[in-house]
Amino acid sequence: MGFHMHLKAVVVEQPPQDFDALAELFAEAYDRGFPTDEIEDLIHKDFFQVDTLCKAASPDEAGELVIFGGAPVHPPAGSPEPPFVVLDPDGVRAAAAFLASSSFERLWETGGAAVAERWGWPEDEIRSAFESHVTGLRDTYGRAAALGLAMAKHFSF
């Protein structure tokens, strides 16, 4: 499955709170493929740097919600799997509001230097890749917030 983060909007009454239910939810998603018509996003490799962009531009804690924000759902003891994270609907709305009010230019001005120094590519290529990530997250969180949904997050390392 690689090194990535997968976000998936879930119904408020049904956000899985146990590890096995979340594992099943994401296993079904991987079996059917990506992308779909569901409210979800997938970021390969770069999600740590997207977190850097969001946190650097956030005057409050809303930027911290976008990537790693939410309640951890830990695997059974002894499991090598990382925890899942579930962000409640209020957190989804706060993350969506932050992304809607933060232009990519603002994100790049405040956190872009820290992101760009990790890559050996021309800056315009780096900016383009990260602008695409932010656009996808803005859409995903905006759609989920409009419907009052929670967000389940799976990290694969």
Secondary structure, DSSP 8 states (H G I E B T S, - for coil): --SEEEEEEE-TT----SHHHHHHHHHHHHHH-S--SSSEEEEESTHHHHHHHHHHH-SSSHHHHTTT-SEEE---TT--S--EEEE-HHHHHHHHHHHHHS-HHHHHHHHHHHHHTT--S-HHHHHHHHHHHHHHHHHHHHHHHHTT-EEEEEEE-
